[in-house]
Amino acid sequence: MTNSDKKSLTKISHKVLDKVDTSQVTDMHKMFAFYPKLKSLDVSNFRTQKVTSMMAMFHKVLGPIEGIDNFDFSSINE
């Protein structure tokens, strides 16, 4: 996805994000960075127990982000 695409994207369906298996992911650095027009984001189903980097994960996302309270930050080492 190009930066131009990111600037125009307004919605990522929760149905799509619900299918993303993050249980083995270790790096979420800038995963959603630079999506300024996102109206909302639901990451409630993300499993983050193995993630070591989340730096700038939501940088420039202006809409509400749901589900962060479910994140496991115990492996973050930045």
C-alpha positions, 0 to 999 in steps of 0.5 A: 500500500502506498502512502497515497493509499494510506492518506485516503483510506477511511475504514478498515472493516472489523470483519477483516481485522477479526480474521488477522492472526497476530498471535505469532507477531513480534513487531507491530512497529508503524502497523497503522501509522499514517492513516489520518482519515481512519474514522475508527479502528477496532483491534480487540481481537489482536493477541500481543503477548509476543510483540516486542515493538509497537513504536508508532503503531497508531501514529497519525491515526485520529479516529478512536481505537478500540481494544487497546485495553486488551493488549498485553504489553509484557514483552515490549522492550523498546 
